[in-house]
Amino acid sequence: MIRRYFVSLAALLWLAAGPAWGQVISAPGFGSAYPSFGGLQFAVAQGGIGSPSGTMTGYALGDNITLQCSGVTFSHSPIIGVTAVSAGVITATVLSDPGVTSGAVPSGSLACSQASTSGSGTGYQVQVSLGVVAAYVSMPNLGTGGGVTNENFFLNSSGTSADGSTYNNAGPENVFIGNKSGAGFTGNSGYNLAVGVGACGMGGGTQVTGNSNVCLGTDTGRNLGNAATANVALGAGAARNLAASYTVAVGYEALGNGAANTQGQMTSSNSVAIGAFAANYNTGNNNVVIGANAESTAGNGSVQDVVIGNNTAKSVTGGYNRVIIGYNTAPTTLINGHDDIIIGSGLDTLGASTTYEINIGGLLFYNYNSIAAPAVTACGSSPSIDAHANNKSGTVTVGTGAVASCTITLAGAGYTTWNHCRVTSQSSLAAFAYSYTKTVITVTATSLTSDLIDYDCDGY
């Protein structure tokens, strides 16, 4: 069992009462069986310099006086600057360098005198007070026995977790700061950092065996699940119920599952969520979601999405392989679907489950309803279409025989709302013309025999 050290506010106030940096000290009530764990660093306090005294002669404005004080040793001596003199007698000073103490520090004010000076004056004496300039709390060589050193540091409150186990029964090299932080880790978990009340804590009931997690903020990673590993969560409630690995959640309740406390609900591995409530309920993997309330609807299981912008893709509950960028982009209509590219503030999709839809800035449109090539009919004997053709573009080779027209029927449902198509011949044909609807392109000429016809469409 790992030894645990919990430092209360009372203990910290006791620390401030007097031990010096470098001193080995123990908290009251811990007993001699426990290792010492802290210290303070002192220096001359600003405002802690008394009035000049002593039999002074020969001082000048701008002199710097190095002090020595009774009852204390300085590793770096304090320096007093002379700011006013009268007939060689100092009347006013300023603290130029507070110095740093080493070893024991006595209580009360200290009698100090001149150790050296940059000028020629003698006889300066003064009373000074010390103040704390730094403090540390450390726990060297904390081990489980048998020569094993775990090097943990816990600064929090003790207690019992939901499954009855003792808080902080963790493995090696963990740092937990805050009430119930790191509460659920077992002896198999190590290298975790938790700072904040309930950070990497445990409100779920099952102990956590994961490693190398970072939780910073109140209830951040509060209900980490099982083997959650190498996650980074910053912000109150971020990754609150995460049971995944290699995920980054930054922002209030990002990947937080709506502030509910149910361990292991969020299974979003290899994902990034940045922004308040970003991907708040997302259980899918390999997503990048940046923006407040982006992809934040309950029950969302979408995967492999890139979503950037506040309120973007806010209503999505499923789907995959989408790029949606812009403020308030696809906020309400898009629910499912896949392989869409929507870029531009305020744009939305054609339907709830649209697929292969492209809309960039409201200027470049493409409703890619089918990846199949259009069908070519009534176009002579053995017409063909190129291997890379689709509803957007392609090249048709007209068949042989007497051919005066050719029909190109777009795959799937064609375009849903509108389309623009441009059709050209690679030859100079008499009476060449074309027409189109959302589903069919019709080409005519005096003779189309064996001609190559190019088409290019966009639309929705």
N, C-alpha and C positions, 0 to 999 in steps of 0.2 A: 504494500500500500504506500502510495506517495505521501510524504509529509506535506501538510497544507498550512499556509500561514495567511491569516486573514487580518488585515490592518484596519482597525476602526478609526473613526474621526478622533476619538479620545487619544488613541495611540499617536496619531499624527500631531495632535496638539502637544502631546508630551514630548515628541521629537523636537518641536519648535522651542521647547523651554531651555535648551542649553547645550547638548552634545555637539562637538565640533567635527568638521569634515576630517575624515581619516580615523576618527575614534571608532572602536568596535562597541556597538550598543545593542541592547535587547529591549523589546517592548515590555512594559510592566505586565506581570501576570503570566508571562510565557514560561518562566522558570529557566534554570541553568541548563536543562537538557536540550534546549533549542538553540540553534546558532544565532549569533548576532546578525543584524540585518539592515542597519541604516546609519545615516549620519547627516550633519549639516555643515555648511561652509559659511564662515563669518568674515566680516570686514568692518571697517569704521563706517558707521551709519551717516548718511547725509542728514544734516541737522543735529548730529551727535557730537559736535565740537564745542567745547566750552570756551570761555574768554581767555585770552593770553594771560599768562602769569609768569612769575619768576623775575630774577634780576637781569633784565635784558639790556644789551648794548650792541651798537654797531650794525643793526639791521637796516636793510634798504628795500624800497618798493620792488616787487618782483622776485625776491628771494624765494627759493624752494627749500623747505625744511623736511628732512626725512626723520620720522619718529621712531622711538623705541618706547615700549610700554611695559609696566610692571605686571607680572603674572601671566603674560601671554607671549607666545612666539609667533612671529610672522614669517611665512614662506616668501612673501612679497610685502615689503614695508610700506605703510601709508606715507603720503607726502602732503604737506600743508603749503599753500601758496600765500605769500604775504601781499596783502592788497592795500594796506595803509600803515604808515609809521609816523612817529613824532619824536624827533631828536634821537633816532636810532632805536626807539622802543616800538614794538609791534602793537598796533591798535585794532587791526582787523585782518582776518584770514579767510581763505576758502579751501575746501577739501579738493585737492588736485587729483589724488589717487587714493582710493579707499584701502588699498592693500588687500592681503588675504592671510588669514590665520592658519596655523597648523597646530595640532595637538589640542590639549584641554583649553577651555575658555571659561574664565571666572565670571561670576554674575556681577552686576552693577557696573559703575563707571570705572575707567582705568586711568591711572596717573601716568602721563606720557611726558617725555622730554626729547630734546634734540639729540639725534644720533649723528647727523651731518647736515650741512647746508651748502647751497650753491654760492652763498656769499661769505661774509666774515663775521656775522653776528653771533652772539653767545647768550645762553641763559634762558631760552624759551622753554616754557612748561605749559601743559594744558591737560584738562580732564576730557576724555572722550568716551562715547558709548559705541558698542558694537551692534551690528544687525546681521540677519541671515541673508546671504546673497545666493545660496544654492542649497539644495537638499537632494538626498538620494535614499531610495529604499531598494535593497538588493537582497537576493537569496542565493548565495554561492553554493554550488555543489549539493543541491538538493537531490537526494537519492532514494531509491526504493530498497536499499540494502544490498548486500552481496557484492559490493563494489560497483554497482550500477548507478551512474549519475544522470538524472533526468533534466536538471537545469530548468525547472519550471518557475514561473513567477505569477502568483495570484494576489490580487489586491481587490478584494470583494467581500461579500457577506457569505456566511456558510448557510447550509440548509439541506433539505432533502428534495430530490427531484420527483417528478410525477410517478415514476416506477419504483420509488422507494430507495433508490441508490443515493449515495452521498455525492454532493456536488463536487466537481473538479477531480474526479477519479481518473485523471487523464494520463496519457503517455508522455513522451519526452518533449522538452523544449517548447512548451506552450507559454503564452503570456495572456492572462485573463485579468481585465481591470473593469470592475463594475459589478453591482449586485447580480448574482446568478449568471454572470457571464461565463461562457464555456461550460455551462452546467451539465450538459448531456454527454460530454466526451468520455469515452472509456479508456482503459489502459492501453488500447491498441491505437489510439489516435495521438498524433504529435504534430509539432511545428505549426500550430494554429495560433492566430492572434485575434483576440476579442476585446474590444473596448466599448463599454456602454452597458447600461442596465439591460440584462437579458440578451446581450449580443452573443451570437453563437450559443445561445442558452438552450433551455429545453422546456417547452410547454406542451410537448406532444406525447411523451411517455416512453419512447423507445430510445435507448442509448445510441450515440453516434460514434462510428469507428473511423470517420474520415480524417484526412490529413491536410495540412497546408492551406487551410481556409483563413480568410481575413474578413472580420466582421467589425465595422466601425459605425456605431450609432445605437440608440435605444431600440431594442427588439430587432435589430438587424440580424438576419439569420436565426431568429429566435427558436424556430422549430426545425432546424436542420434535420434531414432524414438520413438514417442509416449510414451509408458509406460516402456521403457528400465530401468531395475532395477538390482542392485547388480552386475554390470559388473566391471571388472578391465581391463584397457587398458593402456599400457606403450609403448611409442615409437611414433615418429612422424607418424601421419596418421593411427595408429592402431585403429581398430574398427571404422573407419571413418564414415560408414553409418549403424551402427548396430541398429537394432530394435528388440532386444532380451533381455534375462535376464540370469543371472548366468553364464556368459561367461568370459573367461580370454584371452586377446590378448596381447602378448608381442613381440615387434619387429617392425621395420619399415614396415608400411602398413600391418601388420598381421591382417587378417580378415578385410582388408581395402577396398575391392571392387575396386582394381586397381586405386586408387586415384581419382575416379570419385566422384562428389558431388551430389548424389541423395539420399535423406533422406529415411531411412528405407529399403534399398535393402537387407541388410544382416540380416537374421532371424535365425542365428545360436545360439540357446539357449543351455545352459548346455554343452558348448564346451570349449576346450582349444587350442589355437594356439600360438606357440612360434617360433620365427624366422622371419627374413625379408621375407615378402610376404607369410608367412605361411597361408594356407587356404584363400588366398587372395580374392577369389570369392565364398567361400563355404557358401551356404544358408541352409545346413542341420543341424540337431541337434545331440547332444551327440557324437561329434567327439573329438579325441585327436590328434592334428597334431603338430609335433615338427620337425623343420628343415627349413632352408631357401628354399623357393620356393616349399615346400612340398604341394601337393594338391592345386596347384595355378592356375589351368586353369579356364577361364571364364565359367560361367554357371554350375558350380559344385553344385550338390544338394545331394551329398552322405551323409549318416547318419551312426552313430555308427561304425565309422572306428577308428582304432589306427594306425597312420602313423608316423614313426620316421626316420629321415634322410634327408639330403639336397637333393633336387630334387626328392625325393621319391614320387611315385604316382602322378607325376607332371601333367599328362594328363587326370586324372580321371574327369568325368563329372557327374557320378551317381553311384548307387550301395550302398551296405550296409554290415555291419558285417565283415569287413576285418582287418587283421593284416599284415602290410607291414613295414618291418624294414630293414634299411641298407642304406648306401650312394648310391644314384642313383638307387634305387631298383624300379622295375616296372615303369620306367619313361615315356615310350612312348606307349607301346602296350595296357596296361590296360586302358580301358575307362569306363566300366560298370561292371556288375557282382556282385557276393556276396559270402560271407563265404570263402574267400581265406586266406591262410597263406603263405606269401612269406617273407623269412628272409635270407638276404645275399646281400652284396654289388654287384650291377650290374646285379642282376637277373631280369628277366622279366617273364611275364605270357605267356601262350600258345596262348591266344587269347584276343580280346578286351573285351569280355563279359564273361570271364571264371568264373566258379562257383565251389566251393568246391575244389579248387586247392591248393595243398601243395607242397612247395619247400623250403627246409631248407638247406641253404649252398651249394646247388647243389649236396647234398649227399642223402637226403631223399626226395623222390618224391612221389606224389600221385595225380592223376587226378581223382577227385571224381565226375565223370559226373552224377551219379545218386545215390540217397540214397536207391534205391530199391535193393532187393536181386536178385542175378542171377537166371535164370531159369534152372531147372534140367530136362533133357529129355533123352530118350533112356537109361534109367537107372533102368530097372526092373519095377516091379509092385509097385506103390505108393511110389516112392522115396520122400525125403524131404530135406529141408535145414534149418539150425538153425535160430531162430527168429532174431538174431543180425547180420546175414550175410550181406555183401555188396561186392562191387567189389574188395575190398582189401583183405578180409579174410572171412572165414566161414567154416562150417563143413557140409558135405553132408552125409545123410544116404541113402545108396543104397537100392533099392527096392528088393522085393522077386522074386523068379523064377530063371531061368538060365540066369545069367547076366555076360557078359564078357567085357562090356564097359559102359561108362557113359559120358554124355555130359553136361558141365556146360557153359551156355551162359551168358556172363556178361551183366549186366543191361545197359540200355541206349545205348550209342555208344561204350561202353567199353573204352579202352585206345586209345588216339588219335595218339600219336607219337611212343611210345615204351612201353614195359612192361617186367618185370621179374616175373615169378611165380614159386613157389615151392609147390609141391603136395606130400603128404605122406598118407599112410594108417595106421590106428591105429591097424591093424593086420599084420601078416606076410603072404603075398600073393605070390603065384607063378607067375612069369612072370609079376610082377607089372611094369607099365610104364605110362608115361603121355607125352602130348605135348600141346602147347598152341599157340594161336595167340593173337592179341590185343582184340579180341572179344569172343573167345571160348577156353575152357580148355577141353581136351579129355583125359579120363583115361581108361586104359585097364589092364586086368589081366586074368589068367586062369579062375578064378571065383571071382566076386565082390559081390556076393549075401550077402545083409544085412551088408556090410562092412561100416565103418565110414571113410570118406575121408576128410582130412584137406587141405585147400589151403591158400596160402598167397602171395599176389602180390603187387608190387609197379610199378610205371611207370607214364607216361605222356600221 
